[in-house]
Amino acid sequence: MESTSAQNAARDQALPLLAKSTNPIVAIVAAVASADPSWSDQPLLQRKPSKNPAQKAVRKTFKLTAYLSNLLPAGTVLVYQVLSPFLSHNGQCTEPLNRSLTLVLIVLSGISCFFLRFTDSVRDERGKVRYGIPTFSGLWVIDGSGVQLSEEDRDRYRIKLLDFVHASLSTAIFSVIVAFDPNFRKCYIPSPSEEERRLLVAVPAAVGIGCSIFFLAFPSKRHGVGFPLSRH
């Protein structure tokens, strides 16, 4: 309270001097401030407080987590985990149809992982979020709302080589998760050899760690299905 009063007193002393300034802009601003009755109640602008190392570390952690969640196939994995026990008969695959349906589920899920990395969102003139598919010339808005993009925006939404890399690695991570799925193992590799067991542990872990490191080093700036732009 005493600090604020001292700041207000110093400001009140400075305003008459500023009003006599030869610079017309400074004089006008000082005159308006002096005429505003609420001026003395407004605190001086404070410098933005600096973050300590712990706060910076937490902020960085959340930011990196957001990058991973944007690229990891969480939704596709959830659908697979729900449907896999039914289609594979809890991994028993008692009928050839069980193996076929499980394989179809894996293929469709992999295609979904790959395709979702090529979705993005944009705001239209009314502020509504519209989904689209990046192309080599810009962004094709799916709902046909006719969103007009500037040349700069078209270049930003244009499909890039990194999109194909992200899509391929996301599909690879899904394959890793499938390899760890007990229903998949019991259905397709019911009696693995010792070497196969080591490979089923080592290879998925290496692929998952490698892809995650790449996602953190080269994050995606797209806001596709599941991660749209904010409405505000």
PAZAPA-4460 file (N, C-alpha, C; in steps of 0.05 Angstrom, whole numbers, plus 32768, in hexadecimal, padded with zeros to 4 digits):
% residues 232
    n_x    n_y    n_z   ca_x   ca_y   ca_z    c_x    c_y    c_z   seq   type   mol
   8011   7FE8   8000   8000   8000   8000   8011   8019   8000     1      M     A
   8026   801A   8012   8038   8031   8013   8047   8034   7FF9     2      E     A
   804F   801D   7FEC   805D   801F   7FD3   804C   802B   7FBD     3      S     A
   8032   8023   7FBD   8020   802D   7FA9   801B   804B   7FAD     4      T     A
   8019   8054   7FC6   8015   8070   7FCB   802D   8081   7FC3     5      S     A
   8045   8076   7FC7   805D   8084   7FBF   805F   8086   7FA1     6      A     A
   8057   8071   7F93   8057   8071   7F76   8044   8086   7F6B     7      Q     A
   802C   8087   7F77   8018   809A   7F6F   8021   80B7   7F73     8      N     A
   802E   80BC   7F8A   8038   80D7   7F90   804E   80DF   7F7D     9      A     A
   8060   80CD   7F76   8075   80D3   7F63   8069   80D8   7F47    10      A     A
   8054   80C9   7F40   8047   80CD   7F26   8039   80E8   7F25    11      R     A
   802C   80F0   7F3B   801E   810A   7F3C   8031   8121   7F39    12      D     A
   8049   811E   7F44   805E   8133   7F41   8069   8134   7F25    13      Q     A
   806A   811E   7F18   8076   811D   7EFD   8062   8127   7EE7    14      A     A
   8048   8124   7EEC   8035   812C   7ED7   8036   8149   7ECF    15      L     A
   8037   815C   7EE3   8039   8178   7EDA   8052   817E   7ECA    16      P     A
   8068   8171   7ED0   8080   8176   7EC0   807D   816B   7EA4    17      L     A
   8071   8153   7EA2   806C   8147   7E87   8059   8158   7E77    18      L     A
   8046   8165   7E84   8032   8175   7E75   8040   818D   7E68    19      A     A
   8056   8196   7E73   8065   81AD   7E68   8079   81A5   7E53    20      K     A
   807A   818B   7E4C   808D   8181   7E39   8089   818E   7E1E    21      S     A
   809F   8192   7E10   809D   819C   7DF4   8093   8187   7DE1    22      T     A
   8094   816E   7DE9   8089   8159   7DD8   806B   8159   7DDA    23      N     A
   805C   815F   7DC5   803F   8161   7DC7   8032   8147   7DCF    24      P     A
   803C   8130   7DC7   8030   8116   7DCE   8032   8111   7DEC    25      I     A
   804B   8116   7DF7   804F   8113   7E14   803C   8126   7E23    26      V     A
   803A   813F   7E1A   8029   8152   7E28   800C   814A   7E28    27      A     A
   8002   8140   7E11   7FE6   8137   7E0F   7FE1   8120   7E22    28      I     A
   7FF3   810C   7E22   7FEF   80F5   7E33   7FEF   80FD   7E50    29      V     A
   8001   8110   7E58   8002   8119   7E74   7FE9   8128   7E7B    30      A     A
   7FDE   8138   7E68   7FC5   8147   7E6E   7FAE   8134   7E72    31      A     A
   7FAC   8120   7E61   7F96   810D   7E63   7F98   80FD   7E7D    32      V     A
   7FB0   80F5   7E85   7FB4   80E7   7E9E   7FAD   80F8   7EB6    33      A     A
   7FB3   8112   7EB4   7FAD   8123   7ECB   7F8F   8127   7ECD    34      S     A
   7F81   8128   7EB7   7F64   812C   7EB8   7F55   8114   7EBF    35      A     A
   7F61   80FC   7EBE   7F53   80E3   7EC5   7F53   80E0   7EE3    36      D     A
   7F3C   80E1   7EF0   7F3B   80DF   7F0D   7F43   80C3   7F18    37      P     A
   7F42   80AF   7F07   7F4A   8094   7F10   7F67   808F   7F0C    38      S     A
   7F76   80A3   7F01   7F92   809F   7EFB   7FA2   8098   7F14    39      W     A
   7F9C   80A7   7F29   7FAB   80A3   7F42   7FA6   8088   7F4F    40      S     A
   7F90   807B   7F47   7F8A   8061   7F53   7F96   804A   7F43    41      D     A
   7FA1   8050   7F2C   7FAC   803B   7F1B   7FC9   8037   7F22    42      Q     A
   7FD1   801E   7F28   7FED   8019   7F2F   7FFE   801B   7F16    43      P     A
   8018   8021   7F1A   802A   8021   7F03   802D   8006   7EF7    44      L     A
   8033   8005   7EDE   8037   7FEB   7ED1   804F   7FDD   7EDD    45      L     A
   804A   7FC4   7EE4   805E   7FB4   7EF1   806C   7FA3   7EDC    46      Q     A
   8086   7F9F   7EE0   8094   7F8D   7ECE   808B   7F70   7ED3    47      R     A
   8088   7F61   7EBD   807F   7F46   7EBF   8092   7F36   7ED0    48      K     A
   8088   7F29   7EE5   809A   7F1A   7EF7   80A8   7F04   7EE9    49      P     A
   80C1   7F01   7EEE   80D1   7EEB   7EE2   80CB   7ED1   7EEF    50      S     A
   80CC   7EBB   7EDF   80C7   7EA1   7EEA   80E0   7E95   7EF5    51      K     A
   80DD   7E86   7F0B   80F4   7E78   7F16   80F9   7E5E   7F06    52      N     A
   8110   7E52   7F0A   8117   7E39   7EFB   8102   7E23   7EFD    53      P     A
   80F6   7E20   7F15   80E2   7E0B   7F18   80C9   7E11   7F07    54      A     A
   80C0   7E2A   7F06   80A9   7E31   7EF6   80AF   7E2E   7ED8    55      Q     A
   80C8   7E35   7ED0   80CF   7E31   7EB4   80D0   7E13   7EAD    56      K     A
   80D9   7E03   7EBF   80DA   7DE6   7EBA   80BE   7DDA   7EB8    57      A     A
   80AC   7DE3   7EC9   8090   7DD9   7EC8   8083   7DE1   7EAE    58      V     A
   8087   7DFB   7EA6   807C   7E05   7E8D   8086   7DF6   7E75    59      R     A
   80A1   7DF1   7E75   80AD   7DE2   7E5F   80A2   7DC5   7E5E    60      K     A
   809E   7DB9   7E75   8094   7D9D   7E76   8078   7D9C   7E6B    61      T     A
   8066   7DAF   7E73   804B   7DAF   7E68   804B   7DB4   7E4A    62      F     A
   805D   7DC5   7E41   805F   7DCB   7E24   8067   7DB2   7E14    63      K     A
   807B   7DA4   7E1E   8084   7D8C   7E11   806F   7D76   7E11    64      L     A
   8060   7D74   7E28   804B   7D61   7E29   8035   7D66   7E15    65      T     A
   802F   7D80   7E11   801B   7D87   7DFC   8025   7D7F   7DE1    66      A     A
   803F   7D83   7DDB   8049   7D7A   7DC1   8045   7D5C   7DBD    67      Y     A
   804B   7D4C   7DD2   8048   7D2F   7DD0   802B   7D27   7DCC    68      L     A
   8019   7D33   7DDC   7FFD   7D2C   7DDB   7FF1   7D33   7DC0    69      S     A
   7FFC   7D47   7DB2   7FF2   7D4E   7D98   7FF9   7D3A   7D83    70      N     A
   800F   7D2B   7D87   8018   7D19   7D72   8015   7CFB   7D79    71      L     A
   8013   7CF5   7D93   800F   7CD9   7D9A   7FF2   7CD0   7D93    72      L     A
   7FEF   7CB7   7D8A   7FD4   7CAE   7D81   7FC2   7CA5   7D98    73      P     A
   7FBC   7CB7   7DAA   7FAD   7CAF   7DC2   7F91   7CA6   7DBB    74      A     A
   7F83   7CB5   7DAB   7F67   7CAE   7DA4   7F66   7C93   7D95    75      G     A
   7F78   7C8F   7D82   7F77   7C76   7D73   7F7E   7C5E   7D84    76      T     A
   7F90   7C62   7D97   7F97   7C4C   7DA9   7F7F   7C45   7DBB    77      V     A
   7F70   7C5A   7DC4   7F59   7C54   7DD4   7F44   7C44   7DC5    78      L     A
   7F3F   7C4B   7DAC   7F2C   7C3B   7D9C   7F36   7C1E   7D98    79      V     A
   7F50   7C1C   7D93   7F5B   7C01   7D8F   7F59   7BF0   7DA9    80      Y     A
   7F5F   7BFC   7DC0   7F5E   7BEE   7DD9   7F41   7BE5   7DE0    81      Q     A
   7F2E   7BF5   7DD7   7F12   7BEE   7DDD   7F08   7BD7   7DCB    82      V     A
   7F0F   7BD8   7DB1   7F05   7BC5   7D9E   7F15   7BAB   7D9C    83      L     A
   7F2F   7BAD   7DA2   7F40   7B95   7D9F   7F37   7B7D   7DAF    84      S     A
   7F2F   7B7F   7DC9   7F27   7B67   7DD7   7F0F   7B59   7DCB    85      P     A
   7EFC   7B69   7DC0   7EE4   7B5D   7DB4   7EEB   7B4F   7D99    86      F     A
   7EFA   7B5C   7D88   7F00   7B51   7D6E   7F13   7B39   7D6F    87      L     A
   7F26   7B3A   7D83   7F39   7B23   7D85   7F30   7B0E   7D99    88      S     A
   7F18   7B12   7DA4   7F0E   7AFF   7DB8   7F22   7AFC   7DCF    89      H     A
   7F29   7B14   7DDA   7F3D   7B16   7DF0   7F58   7B09   7DE9    90      N     A
   7F5F   7B0C   7DD0   7F79   7B02   7DC7   7F79   7AE4   7DC0    91      G     A
   7F63   7AD6   7DC3   7F62   7AB9   7DBD   7F62   7AB4   7D9F    92      Q     A
   7F54   7AC5   7D90   7F51   7AC2   7D73   7F49   7AA5   7D6D    93      C     A
   7F33   7A9D   7D79   7F29   7A81   7D75   7F21   7A7C   7D59    94      T     A
   7F19   7A91   7D4A   7F10   7A8D   7D2E   7F22   7A9E   7D1C    95      E     A
   7F25   7A96   7D03   7F35   7AA6   7CF0   7F29   7AC2   7CED    96      P     A
   7F0F   7AC4   7CF1   7F03   7ADF   7CEF   7F0E   7AF2   7D04    97      L     A
   7F14   7AE7   7D1B   7F1F   7AF8   7D30   7F3A   7B04   7D28    98      N     A
   7F4A   7AF5   7D1C   7F64   7AFF   7D12   7F61   7B13   7CFC    99      R     A
   7F4E   7B0E   7CEA   7F49   7B21   7CD4   7F3E   7B3B   7CDE   100      S     A
   7F2B   7B3A   7CF0   7F1F   7B53   7CFB   7F34   7B63   7D0B   101      L     A
   7F44   7B55   7D1A   7F59   7B63   7D29   7F6D   7B70   7D17   102      T     A
   7F74   7B63   7D01   7F87   7B6F   7CEE   7F7A   7B87   7CE0   103      L     A
   7F61   7B85   7CDA   7F53   7B9C   7CCD   7F53   7BB4   7CE1   104      V     A
   7F4E   7BAE   7CFA   7F4E   7BC4   7D0E   7F69   7BD1   7D10   105      L     A
   7F7E   7BC1   7D10   7F99   7BCC   7D11   7FA0   7BDD   7CF9   106      I     A
   7F98   7BD4   7CE1   7F9E   7BE3   7CC9   7F8E   7BFD   7CC9   107      V     A
   7F74   7BFC   7CCF   7F64   7C15   7CCF   7F6E   7C28   7CE4   108      L     A
   7F76   7C1E   7CFB   7F81   7C30   7D10   7F9B   7C3D   7D07   109      S     A
   7FAC   7C2E   7CFA   7FC5   7C39   7CF0   7FBF   7C4F   7CDB   110      G     A
   7FAC   7C4A   7CC9   7FA5   7C5F   7CB5   7F9A   7C77   7CC3   111      I     A
   7F8A   7C73   7CD8   7F80   7C8A   7CE7   7F96   7C9A   7CF4   112      S     A
   7FAA   7C8D   7D00   7FC1   7C9B   7D0B   7FCF   7CAC   7CF6   113      C     A
   7FD3   7CA1   7CDF   7FE1   7CAF   7CCA   7FD0   7CC6   7CC0   114      F     A
   7FB7   7CC2   7CBB   7FA6   7CD7   7CB0   7FA2   7CEF   7CC3   115      F     A
   7F9E   7CE9   7CDD   7F98   7CFF   7CF0   7FAF   7D12   7CF3   116      L     A
   7FC7   7D0A   7CEB   7FDE   7D1D   7CEC   7FDC   7D31   7CD6   117      R     A
   7FCA   7D2D   7CC3   7FC6   7D3F   7CAD   7FAC   7D4F   7CAF   118      F     A
   7FA4   7D55   7CC7   7F8D   7D65   7CCC   7F96   7D7E   7CDB   119      T     A
   7F87   7D94   7CD7   7F8D   7DAD   7CE4   7F73   7DBC   7CE8   120      D     A
   7F75   7DD3   7CF6   7F5D   7DE3   7CFB   7F63   7E00   7CF7   121      S     A
   7F4F   7E0F   7CF0   7F52   7E2C   7CEB   7F38   7E3A   7CF4   122      V     A
   7F3A   7E53   7CFB   7F22   7E63   7D02   7F18   7E71   7CEA   123      R     A
   7EFD   7E71   7CE7   7EF1   7E80   7CD1   7EEC   7E9D   7CDA   124      D     A
   7EDE   7EAD   7CC9   7EDA   7EC9   7CCE   7EC9   7ECD   7CE7   125      E     A
   7EB8   7EBA   7CEF   7EA7   7EBC   7D07   7EB5   7EB0   7D1F   126      R     A
   7ECD   7EA7   7D1D   7EDC   7E9D   7D34   7ED7   7E7F   7D39   127      G     A
   7EC8   7E72   7D28   7EC3   7E55   7D2C   7EDA   7E45   7D22   128      K     A
   7EE0   7E2F   7D30   7EF6   7E1D   7D29   7EED   7E0A   7D13   129      V     A
   7EFB   7E0A   7CFD   7EF6   7DF8   7CE6   7F0D   7DE5   7CE2   130      R     A
   7F06   7DCC   7CDD   7F1B   7DB8   7CD8   7F21   7DB6   7CBA   131      Y     A
   7F3A   7DB0   7CB5   7F42   7DAD   7C99   7F59   7D9A   7C96   132      G     A
   7F5F   7D94   7C7D   7F75   7D82   7C76   7F8A   7D92   7C66   133      I     A
   7FA3   7D92   7C70   7FB8   7DA1   7C62   7FBD   7D95   7C46   134      P     A
   7FC1   7DA7   7C33   7FC8   7D9E   7C18   7FE2   7DAC   7C10   135      T     A
   7FEB   7DA7   7BF7   8003   7DB3   7BEE   7FFF   7DD1   7BE7   136      F     A
   7FE6   7DDA   7BE6   7FE0   7DF6   7BE0   7FD4   7E05   7BF7   137      S     A
   7FD0   7DF8   7C0E   7FC4   7E06   7C25   7FB5   7DF3   7C37   138      G     A
   7F9C   7DFA   7C3C   7F8B   7DEA   7C4E   7F70   7DE6   7C42   139      L     A
   7F67   7DCD   7C3F   7F4C   7DC8   7C35   7F3A   7DC4   7C4D   140      W     A
   7F27   7DD7   7C50   7F14   7DD6   7C67   7EFF   7DC1   7C61   141      V     A
   7EFC   7DAE   7C74   7EEB   7D97   7C6F   7ECE   7D9E   7C6C   142      I     A
   7EC4   7DB0   7C7E   7EA7   7DB6   7C7D   7E9F   7DC9   7C67   143      D     A
   7EB2   7DD1   7C56   7EAB   7DE2   7C3F   7EA1   7DFD   7C47   144      G     A
   7EAA   7E08   7C5C   7EA1   7E23   7C65   7EAD   7E3A   7C55   145      S     A
   7EC0   7E34   7C43   7ECB   7E48   7C33   7EDD   7E5C   7C41   146      G     A
   7EED   7E52   7C54   7EFF   7E63   7C63   7F15   7E6E   7C50   147      V     A
   7F18   7E88   7C50   7F2C   7E94   7C3F   7F46   7E98   7C4F   148      Q     A
   7F5C   7E8D   7C44   7F76   7E8F   7C51   7F88   7EA2   7C42   149      L     A
   7F97   7EB1   7C51   7FAB   7EC3   7C44   7FC2   7EB2   7C39   150      S     A
   7FD3   7EBF   7C29   7FEA   7EB1   7C1E   7FFC   7EA7   7C34   151      E     A
   7FFF   7EB6   7C49   8010   7EAE   7C60   8004   7E96   7C6E   152      E     A
   7FE9   7E96   7C72   7FDC   7E7F   7C7F   7FDD   7E66   7C6E   153      D     A
   7FDA   7E69   7C54   7FDB   7E52   7C42   7FF7   7E45   7C43   154      R     A
   800B   7E56   7C45   8026   7E4B   7C47   802A   7E3D   7C62   155      D     A
   801D   7E47   7C77   8020   7E3B   7C91   8012   7E21   7C93   156      R     A
   7FFA   7E1E   7C87   7FEA   7E06   7C88   7FF3   7DF1   7C73   157      Y     A
   8003   7DF9   7C60   800B   7DE7   7C4A   8018   7DCE   7C55   158      R     A
   8013   7DB7   7C48   801E   7D9E   7C51   803C   7D9E   7C4E   159      I     A
   804B   7D92   7C61   8068   7D93   7C61   8073   7D77   7C65   160      K     A
   808D   7D74   7C60   809A   7D5A   7C64   8098   7D51   7C81   161      L     A
   8099   7D63   7C94   8098   7D5C   7CB0   807D   7D4F   7CB7   162      L     A
   8068   7D56   7CA8   804E   7D4A   7CAD   804F   7D2C   7CA7   163      D     A
   805C   7D24   7C92   805F   7D08   7C8B   8070   7CF9   7CA0   164      F     A
   8084   7D07   7CAA   8095   7CFA   7CBE   8085   7CF6   7CD8   165      V     A
   8076   7D0A   7CE0   8066   7D08   7CF8   8051   7CF2   7CF5   166      H     A
   8044   7CF0   7CDE   8030   7CDC   7CD9   803C   7CC0   7CDA   167      A     A
   8053   7CBD   7CCE   8060   7CA2   7CCE   8069   7C9A   7CEA   168      S     A
   8074   7CAC   7CF9   807D   7CA6   7D14   8065   7CA1   7D27   169      L     A
   804F   7CB0   7D23   8038   7CAB   7D33   802C   7C8F   7D2E   170      S     A
   802C   7C87   7D15   8024   7C6C   7D0D   8036   7C57   7D19   171      T     A
   8050   7C5D   7D19   8064   7C4B   7D25   805F   7C47   7D43   172      A     A
   8058   7C5D   7D51   8053   7C5B   7D6D   803A   7C4A   7D72   173      I     A
   8026   7C4D   7D61   800E   7C3C   7D64   8015   7C1F   7D60   174      F     A
   8027   7C19   7D4D   8030   7BFE   7D49   803E   7BF3   7D62   175      S     A
   804D   7C04   7D6F   805B   7BFC   7D87   8047   7BF5   7D9D   176      V     A
   8032   7C05   7DA0   801D   7BFF   7DB4   800F   7BE5   7DAE   177      I     A
   800A   7BE0   7D94   7FFD   7BC7   7D8C   8010   7BB0   7D93   178      V     A
   802A   7BB3   7D8F   803C   7B9D   7D95   803D   7B96   7DB3   179      A     A
   8037   7BAA   7DC4   8036   7BA6   7DE0   801B   7B9B   7DE9   180      F     A
   8007   7B9B   7DD8   7FEC   7B92   7DDF   7FEB   7B74   7DE3   181      D     A
   7FE3   7B6B   7DFB   7FE2   7B4E   7DFF   7FCF   7B3F   7DED   182      P     A
   7FB9   7B4C   7DE5   7FA6   7B3F   7DD3   7FB3   7B3A   7DB8   183      N     A
   7FC2   7B4D   7DAE   7FD0   7B4A   7D95   7FE5   7B34   7D97   184      F     A
   7FF4   7B33   7DAC   8008   7B1E   7DAF   7FFD   7B02   7DB1   185      R     A
   7FE7   7B00   7DC1   7FDB   7AE5   7DC4   7FCE   7ADC   7DAA   186      K     A
   7FC5   7AEF   7D99   7FB7   7AE8   7D81   7FCB   7AE1   7D6A   187      C     A
   7FE0   7AF2   7D67   7FF2   7AEE   7D51   800D   7AE2   7D58   188      Y     A
   8015   7AE4   7D71   802F   7AD8   7D79   8029   7AC9   7D94   189      I     A
   801A   7AB3   7D92   8013   7AA5   7DAB   802A   7A99   7DBA   190      P     A
   803E   7A8F   7DAB   8055   7A82   7DB8   806F   7A8E   7DAD   191      S     A
   8076   7AA6   7DB5   808F   7AB2   7DAA   80A8   7AA5   7DB5   192      P     A
   80BD   7AA5   7DA5   80D6   7A9B   7DAE   80E4   7AAF   7DC1   193      S     A
   80FA   7AA8   7DCD   8108   7ABA   7DDF   8112   7AD3   7DD0   194      E     A
   811B   7ACF   7DB8   8125   7AE5   7DA8   810E   7AF8   7DA1   195      E     A
   80F7   7AEC   7D99   80E0   7AFD   7D92   80D6   7B0D   7DAA   196      E     A
   80D7   7B01   7DC2   80CF   7B0F   7DDA   80E1   7B27   7DDF   197      R     A
   80FB   7B23   7DDB   810E   7B3A   7DDF   8108   7B50   7DCB   198      R     A
   8103   7B48   7DB2   80FD   7B5C   7D9E   80E3   7B6B   7DA4   199      L     A
   80CF   7B5C   7DAD   80B5   7B69   7DB3   80B7   7B7D   7DCB   200      L     A
   80CC   7B7B   7DDA   80D0   7B8E   7DF0   80E3   7BA4   7DE8   201      V     A
   80F9   7B9E   7DDB   810D   7BB2   7DD5   8105   7BC4   7DBE   202      A     A
   80FB   7BB9   7DA8   80F5   7BC9   7D90   80DF   7BDD   7D96   203      V     A
   80C8   7BD5   7DA1   80B3   7BE9   7DA7   80BD   7C00   7DB9   204      P     A
   80CC   7BF8   7DCE   80D6   7C0D   7DE0   80E9   7C21   7DD2   205      A     A
   80FA   7C17   7DC1   810D   7C28   7DB2   80FE   7C3A   7D9F   206      A     A
   80EA   7C2F   7D91   80DA   7C3F   7D7E   80CB   7C55   7D8D   207      V     A
   80BE   7C4E   7DA3   80AF   7C61   7DB2   80C0   7C78   7DBD   208      G     A
   80D7   7C72   7DC8   80E9   7C86   7DD3   80F3   7C98   7DBC   209      I     A
   80FC   7C8B   7DA6   8106   7C9B   7D90   80F2   7CAE   7D83   210      G     A
   80D9   7CA4   7D80   80C4   7CB5   7D74   80BD   7CCC   7D87   211      C     A
   80BC   7CC6   7DA1   80B5   7CDB   7DB4   80CB   7CF1   7DB4   212      S     A
   80E4   7CEA   7DB3   80F9   7CFD   7DB2   80F7   7D0E   7D99   213      I     A
   80F1   7D02   7D82   80ED   7D11   7D6A   80D6   7D24   7D6C   214      F     A
   80C0   7D1C   7D77   80A9   7D2D   7D7B   80AF   7D46   7D8C   215      F     A
   80C0   7D42   7DA0   80C7   7D58   7DB1   80DB   7D6B   7DA3   216      L     A
   80EC   7D60   7D93   8100   7D70   7D84   80F3   7D7F   7D6D   217      A     A
   80E0   7D72   7D60   80D2   7D7E   7D48   80B4   7D7C   7D4C   218      F     A
   80A8   7D8D   7D5D   808C   7D8B   7D63   807B   7D94   7D4C   219      P     A
   8062   7D8C   7D4D   804E   7D94   7D38   8040   7DAE   7D41   220      S     A
   803C   7DC0   7D2F   802D   7DD9   7D34   8010   7DD7   7D2B   221      K     A
   8008   7DC0   7D23   7FEC   7DBC   7D19   7FD9   7DB8   7D30   222      R     A
   7FC0   7DBF   7D2C   7FAB   7DBB   7D40   7F95   7DAB   7D32   223      H     A
   7F9A   7D91   7D30   7F87   7D80   7D22   7F70   7D76   7D33   224      G     A
   7F63   7D60   7D2A   7F4D   7D54   7D38   7F56   7D4B   7D54   225      V     A
   7F48   7D55   7D68   7F4F   7D4F   7D83   7F5F   7D65   7D91   226      G     A
   7F6C   7D76   7D81   7F7D   7D8C   7D8B   7F78   7DA5   7D7B   227      F     A
   7F5E   7DAE   7D7A   7F58   7DC6   7D69   7F62   7DE0   7D75   228      P     A
   7F61   7DF4   7D65   7F67   7E0F   7D6F   7F52   7E17   7D83   229      L     A
   7F5B   7E28   7D96   7F48   7E33   7DA9   7F35   7E46   7D9B   230      S     A
   7F1D   7E48   7DA5   7F09   7E5B   7D99   7F10   7E77   7DA0   231      R     A
   7F22   7E7C   7DB3   7F28   7E97   7DBC   7F46   7E9C   7DB7   232      H     A
***
